[in-house]
Amino acid sequence: MRWARIGVALAAALALQTTLVPLLPGAVAVDLVLVVVISVGMSSGSVPGLWTGTVGGLLQDALSGGVVGVGGLTKTLVGYVVGQLGGLLDVERSWQQFVVLFLGSLLHAGCFVAIYSLLSEEAMLSSYGEALTQAGANAVVGVVATLLLAVVPSGEERQRRRQRRFERRFGG
């Protein structure tokens, strides 16, 4: 069930990343796939973070038209590192999640630029301010998504609510 939820989150992030994010006004580019990778690494550990980064990064590379594999490699690295640190650190509070999302986004930007510069002559990062802005936007989106998902009841909670309604209605 956990892998199914991760797959749905990754598919939704890819769909939103390729359809809605380019239409947003302003220069801030949020990387929703990276937000999912870091969130999975924080909550589930290094192996799910690694696999989410690999699959999400490669799919995002294939859909974006860039060099296939660079995003996959960097997101794999970030998912693994965040998963390792998430196991060592307590990241339950929103500000802690913000810091991990922010630093994970900066790690991704640094690795992406470093690897891409080895493969291509093109400059991928126009400024450090752009990387900091994207890291901040990723962190804000990640924390807001986590807070919104905490409000949505789990499948078990929905089943308990249905059972209580059934018992009240039919006295069973």
Sequence and secondary structure as in RCSB ss.txt:
>XXXX:A:sequence
MRWARIGVALAAALALQTTLVPLLPGAVAVDLVLVVVISVGMSSGSVPGLWTGTVGGLLQDALSGGVVGVGGLTK
TLVGYVVGQLGGLLDVERSWQQFVVLFLGSLLHAGCFVAIYSLLSEEAMLSSYGEALTQAGANAVVGVVATLLLA
VVPSGEERQRRRQRRFERRFGG
>XXXX:A:secstr
 HHHHHHHHHHHHHHHHHHTGGGSSSS    HHHHHHHHHHHHH HHHHHHHHHHHHHHHHHHHTS TTHHHHHH
HHHHHHHHHHHHHS   SHHHHHHHHHHHHHHHHHHHHHHHHHH SS   S HHHHHHHHHHHHHHHHHHHHHHH
HS  HHHHHHHHHHHHHHHH  
